[in-house]
């Protein structure tokens, strides 16, 4: 599990001129990952509901 986490989290120690740069970079990466995970969950639930609906008829 720790190896998978390293694939998604950057371990580079970047120095930003302002503290806001660190917050924006962290927030942006979290936002992008959140969108990707949400789309995967939505599509899997949509596919599951599509299969259940087709079995009912």
N, C-alpha and C positions, 0 to 999 in steps of 0.2 A: 504494500500500500504506500509506503514512503517513496518508492521509486516512481509511482504514478503521480504522486503529488509534486514531485520535482519537475515533471514534464510540463505542468501547468503553471507553476510558480517560478518566477525568475529569481535566481539567487545572486544576480549581479548587484553590487552595491553602487548604485548611481548616486551621484551628488547633484542635487538641484540647487539652483541659486536661491530660490525661495521655498519655504515650507509648503506653499500652495501647490507647487509642482509635484511634490511627492503625493499629496492628497489626490490631485487630479489623475495622476498616473495610476494610482492604486484603485481609485473609484472607476476609472474607465475600464481597466482590465476586469474588475469585478462585474461591471455592467455587461460587458461582452460575454463573459462566461455565463452570467445569469440568463441572458437572451438565448444562448446556445442550449443550455439545459432546459429552459422553458419550451423551446421549440421541439426538442427531442421528446419531452414528456407529452406535449400536446399531440404530436404526430403519432406517438405510440398509443395514446388513448383514443385518438380518432380512428386509427387502424383497428384497434380492438373493438370499438363500438360498431365499426363497419362490418366486421366479421360476425359479431353477435346478431346484428340486424339481418344479415344475409342468412343466418341459420334459422331465424324465426320464420322466414317465409319460405 
